[in-house]
Amino acid sequence: MRNIKLVIFDLDGTLLDTIEDLGDSVNEVLSSRGYPVHSYDDYCLYIGDGMEKLIRRSIPDDLRNDELLVKEVLEDYKEAYTRNWKKKSKPYDGIMECLDDLKTHQIASAVLSNKPHNFTELCVESLIGNEHFISILGQRNGVNKKPSPDGAIEICNDVNVDPSDVIFIGDTNVEAFKSKKLSNYTGEIQLKINSKNGKYEYHFSIDGGSSYEKLGETPDNILLGMMYTGANMGVYATSNGQKSNTYADFDWVHYKGLVRN
């Protein structure tokens, strides 16, 4: 059995339920500019990769490559979030007990977030308490943000803990892929991951593997947990947070072994 000495937590969506304050702040800015606003469920899909990605995903599609506009909206959002950050945000149920339990078992805790460092420190200090953590790091200039493992490795070095004795706990943190709607499809779906050139490419096929359509890609240094990097892929059904009477049945799932080319 592994000797766990440190647990590194993500912040938003893991320790703290911040989605309403985040969403309200973005919607305030979008509304002021006459742009469509989004639901909290939408923002659950937009967060996790830093403020700039959040804003780029929130503004209308045809404006996402306007760098000046993205910068302006981002600055407006920072101002709005400065006013709204603790109106509704709070620790998830059981988090405080979890942190106390880890301390009782002499397991240290730390925070690593893609939220800017000053906001990360502010949220932890005000809503949880710094005394629970041996290290608290947010996004800083010159440091690669998650899914890069750089921040987690920095924490391990700072507190002198071997990465093999660490567990990382977070919510979903992957680049948003394009979606593919397969209404009333009843056939076989094949999923494939290609690893090459420092990235993972994700594909699917509905013709038995004769042809594949690319869904997206991620860098090959995504931190999955316990200091391992790699890729996750699976099947699921979602209504994107909306009420729905539809469903998907998966009769079986078969995973084929690694094929090296």
Sequence and secondary structure as in RCSB ss.txt:
>XXXX:A:sequence
MRNIKLVIFDLDGTLLDTIEDLGDSVNEVLSSRGYPVHSYDDYCLYIGDGMEKLIRRSIPDDLRNDELLVKEVLE
DYKEAYTRNWKKKSKPYDGIMECLDDLKTHQIASAVLSNKPHNFTELCVESLIGNEHFISILGQRNGVNKKPSPD
GAIEICNDVNVDPSDVIFIGDTNVEAFKSKKLSNYTGEIQLKINSKNGKYEYHFSIDGGSSYEKLGETPDNILLG
MMYTGANMGVYATSNGQKSNTYADFDWVHYKGLVRN
>XXXX:A:secstr
     EEEE SBTTTEE HHHHHHHHHHHHHHTT     HHHHHHH SS HHHHHHHHS GGGTT HHHHHHHHH
HHHHHHHHHTTSS EE TTHHHHHHHHHHTT EEEEEEEEEHHHHHHHHHHHT GGG SEEEEE TTS  TTSSH
HHHHHHHHHT  GGGEEEE S           TT  S  EEEEEEETTEEEEEEESSTTSS EEEEEEETT EEE
TTEE          TTS  S                
